[in-house]
Amino acid sequence: MKDKTDISNRKADHIALALQQKHQAQHGSGFDRLRFEPNPLPQLALDDIDHSSQFLNQPVAAPFLIGAMTGGCENGEMINRHLAEAAQACQIPMALGSQRAALEQGTAQNARHWAPSVILLGNLGATQLQQQGLDLAKRAVDSVEANALIIHLNPLQELVQPNGDRDWNLVLEAIQNTAAQLEVPVIVKEVGAGIGPGTAKRLMDAGISWIEVAGRGGTSWASIELDRNDSEREREIAAPFIDWGMDTVELLPAVHAACPTLGLIGSGGVRHGLDIARCIRLGAQMTALAQPFLAPALESTEAVVEKISILQQQLRWAMFLTGSQNLHDLRGAAIA
Ligand SMILES: Cc1cc2nc3c(=O)[nH]c(=O)nc-3n(C[C@H](O)[C@H](O)[C@H](O)COP(=O)(O)O)c2cc1C
C-alpha cells in the first residue's frame, strides 16, 4: 500500500498542474477541424431546442457529465462537494475521481449525500482491480451507491510516474470478471491518450457495453507526471511520449464504425458546448469534461452551476445553427 501522504501530495500536485495551460495538449484538440455546415434557415426558435437525453436508462438534462477528477487530498473534499452539489442542481451525471485512496484509508465519501438523485459513477484504476479484485470494485460502488463503475486505463501515466504500476498482465481478465459479477454496469476509460477500435472490440468481447474514449487533445497526463519527475534519465526516456495517443475527434468515428452497438462517451479535450455537439455528431451518446470543471470547482458550487449553464447554452446554439431541434437531428447534421 502506498503511503497516505504520498498519495495526498501526488493528488495535490495533480490539481495544481492540471490548471496550467502548458499541460494541455500543445497541438490543440483537433475539434476545430470538424466544421458543421451552417444552416442559416434553422426554421426553429431557440426555445424549441431540446438537448435532454438518456444515460444508463435515466433521463439527463444534457448529454454531458462532469469527468472523473481525483479526491484524496486536502481540498479534494471541497472540490467534490462543489461538483456534486452542482450536478444535483442541474441534473447532470458526475464521475468521481479514483476512490482508491478513500477506500484504502477508510475516509468518508460524501458524494451521494450531496447528490442524492443524480447518476454517480465510481472510479478505480485498472491495476488496482487487477491487484485487489472484485471486492474492491464492490466497495467502490457500495460506498457511494454508484450507478456504474468506471475503470481507468492509464499505462502511459503509470510509466511516467515514479513507482507507477508496471505489470499490466491479467488486467483484461480482471475487467471481464468485474463486469460479469458487479451489479452495476462497468465503463472503461483512458485518461487522455484514447481508446481505439482495437481495444474497444476487446473490451466489448469482455462484456463491456460503455467506453469513455478520453482521447488526446486536452489534459496531458504524461506532461503532468513528467513535471513531477526529477530524474534526468526518466525525463529523457519519457520525452518522445509526451504527445502519445490519438485525438478524440479521430477516435470517436473510428470506434463508432467498428463497434456500432457500444455506448460511447466522447472525452479528452472537450472544452465547450460546440465540442459537445461535435462529439454527438461523431457517434457519442454522452460526453465528459474534466479539466474545464476544475477552476470552478475550486471556487464554489455556484461557479460550477454557471459553467454547466454556459455549456448547455453553447450546445443549444450549436443545435440552433445546424437546425437541430433535438439530439437525434444533431446526429444527422451536415458536416463539411
Ligand atoms: C485534476 C484531475 C484529476 C483526474 N483524476 C482522475 C481519476 O482519478 N480517475 C480518472 O479516471 N481520470 C482522472 N482524470 C482524467 C480525466 O477524467 C480525463 O479523462 C482527462 O483529464 C481528459 O479530459 P479533459 O481533457 O477534459 O481534462 C483527472 C483529470 C484531472 C484534470
The ligand as an ORCA input file, in Angstrom:
! r2SCAN-3c Opt
* xyz 0 1
  C      -7.189     17.063    -11.693
  C      -7.591     15.829    -12.469
  C      -7.650     14.603    -11.825
  C      -8.014     13.443    -12.519
  N      -8.165     12.254    -11.842
  C      -8.677     11.171    -12.490
  C      -9.011      9.982    -11.776
  O      -8.830      9.892    -10.564
  N      -9.542      8.934    -12.467
  C      -9.761      9.007    -13.823
  O     -10.284      8.060    -14.413
  N      -9.432     10.107    -14.522
  C      -8.918     11.192    -13.887
  N      -8.638     12.327    -14.593
  C      -8.698     12.283    -16.076
  C      -9.970     12.855    -16.620
  O     -11.120     12.157    -16.198
  C      -9.945     12.902    -18.169
  O     -10.000     11.604    -18.717
  C      -8.730     13.616    -18.749
  O      -8.331     14.697    -17.910
  C      -9.021     14.159    -20.147
  O     -10.143     15.015    -20.150
  P     -10.034     16.631    -20.146
  O      -9.204     16.983    -21.347
  O     -11.456     17.112    -20.232
  O      -9.375     17.043    -18.867
  C      -8.291     13.503    -13.913
  C      -8.221     14.753    -14.547
  C      -7.894     15.915    -13.860
  C      -7.835     17.220    -14.600
*
